Amino acid sequence: MAGIILGIAALLVSGVSVYFARNSSRASARSAKVAEAINRRDRQPQIEITRGSPATRQIDNVIYTVRNDGPQALDDVIIHRPRSRNPDGIIYPIGITGQDYAEDEIHLGPMPLTGEARFTLCCGGAEHLPQFRVHIQFYSAGDEWEGSYLLPDPRGAMPRELRFNG
């Protein structure tokens, strides 16, 4: 009889041990996911987009500079052409400055820390321009970040800066 009671007690202790081990394992997995998410957030690209000289109605192109402010070098930066939210249906092409316009997207390529690249937007000669929003993808060390960003006004009097900090 004492052996049966001892066996039942051992079984209960082992069941409680399995329960706590499983909970500990789950907590460790959650902690690892949180640490991974924090690491990814801390490595999120920070870029600055500035506009050069404003485009006049006679000059329908404007040049933007993209600078990598860290925290790491980027393997590739892809910018998709703006999608018009106006019913005008106009396509506003973009291209790497000094090259032909791309059909839909441009690859600025690798960008080291504090590295810069320039792209040209054909904003058109209309008197009133829409807001230009581009989709940007960033790649670094096997990770990808992306977002939709409003570009500084092509014809504004003073250059505006656009910072992406996540």
Secondary structure, 3 states (H helix, E strand, C coil): CHHHHHHHHHHHHHHHHHHHHHHHHHHHHHHHHHHHHHHHHHCCCCEEEEECCCCCCCCCEEEEEEEECCCCCECEEEEECCCCCCCCCCCCCEEECCCCCCCCEEECCCECCCCEEEEEEECCCCCCCCCCEEEEEEEECCEEEEEEEECCCCCCCCCCEEEECC
